Amino acid sequence: MFGGALIGIFVARVLPGDHLSKESAAVVKLAAAVVVSLTSLVLALMLSAANSSFSANAGIVKKLGSDLIHLDHLLRSYGPEANEGRVTLRAYTSGKSEELFSGSAVPTTTN
């Protein structure tokens, strides 16, 4: 918009007088208002999509966490026989936590 205004200042010197009337200025203002309205609509839709994606992922992480805690409590109720399973569950939980919250864009896989 700013660049267009600068170009308009220089081009106005060569344009005929009927192109510089108040009606022409009103049309340009209306066009600018339409561009601003469409830009704000697109930004609002982008923010809405990002928010819904974040909410869905947050729900998945909460469900995974509660399932892991529930599984640990179930294994604890089986007594010392399930300690090996609980150790494996802790290792999986540590790895998954590092994968989800490490800040890296590419998840690490261990086989």
C-alpha positions in Angstrom: 0.0 0.0 0.0 2.8 2.4 0.9 4.7 1.6 -2.3 1.5 2.2 -4.3 1.0 5.5 -2.6 4.5 6.6 -3.6 4.0 5.5 -7.1 0.7 7.4 -7.2 2.4 10.6 -6.1 4.9 10.4 -9.0 2.3 9.3 -11.6 -0.2 12.0 -10.5 2.0 14.6 -12.2 1.4 13.0 -15.7 -2.2 12.0 -15.4 -5.0 14.1 -16.9 -7.2 16.2 -14.5 -10.2 13.9 -14.7 -8.2 11.0 -13.2 -7.5 13.2 -10.2 -11.1 14.0 -9.3 -12.8 13.3 -6.0 -14.7 10.4 -7.5 -11.5 8.7 -8.6 -10.1 9.2 -5.1 -13.2 7.7 -3.6 -12.9 4.6 -5.9 -9.3 4.2 -4.8 -10.2 4.5 -1.1 -13.0 1.9 -1.6 -10.6 -0.5 -3.4 -8.1 -0.1 -0.5 -10.8 -0.8 2.0 -11.8 -4.0 0.1 -8.1 -5.1 0.1 -7.8 -4.5 3.8 -11.0 -6.3 4.6 -10.0 -9.4 2.6 -6.5 -9.4 4.2 -8.0 -9.3 7.7 -10.4 -12.1 6.7 -7.6 -14.3 5.5 -5.5 -13.6 8.6 -8.5 -14.5 10.8 -9.0 -17.8 9.0 -5.3 -18.6 9.3 -5.4 -18.0 13.0 -8.5 -20.0 13.4 -7.0 -23.0 11.6 -3.8 -22.8 13.6 -5.8 -22.6 16.9 -7.9 -25.6 16.0 -4.8 -27.6 15.0 -3.1 -26.7 18.3 -6.2 -27.7 20.3 -6.5 -31.0 18.5 -2.8 -31.8 19.2 -3.0 -30.7 22.8 -6.0 -33.0 23.3 -4.0 -35.9 21.8 -1.0 -35.2 24.1 -3.3 -35.0 27.2 -5.0 -38.3 26.2 -1.6 -40.0 25.7 -0.4 -38.8 29.1 -3.5 -39.9 31.0 -3.3 -43.3 29.2 0.3 -43.8 30.2 -0.4 -42.8 33.9 -3.4 -45.2 33.9 -1.2 -48.0 32.5 1.5 -47.4 35.1 -1.1 -47.6 37.9 -2.5 -50.9 36.5 1.0 -52.3 36.3 1.7 -51.2 39.9 -1.3 -53.1 41.1 0.2 -56.3 39.7 3.1 -56.0 42.1 6.8 -56.7 41.6 6.1 -59.1 38.7 5.2 -56.1 36.5 8.3 -54.0 37.4 10.0 -54.9 34.1 7.0 -53.6 32.2 6.9 -50.4 34.3 10.6 -49.8 33.5 9.9 -50.3 29.8 6.9 -48.0 30.1 9.1 -45.3 31.7 11.7 -45.6 28.9 8.9 -45.3 26.3 7.5 -42.3 28.2 10.9 -40.6 28.4 11.5 -41.2 24.7 8.1 -39.9 23.7 8.4 -36.9 25.9 11.8 -36.1 24.3 10.3 -36.5 20.9 7.2 -34.3 21.6 8.9 -31.5 23.6 12.5 -31.4 22.4 11.8 -28.5 20.0 13.2 -30.3 17.0 11.1 -30.3 13.9 12.1 -33.9 12.9 11.1 -36.6 15.4 13.9 -39.1 16.3 13.2 -42.8 15.9 15.0 -45.5 17.8 14.7 -49.1 16.7 
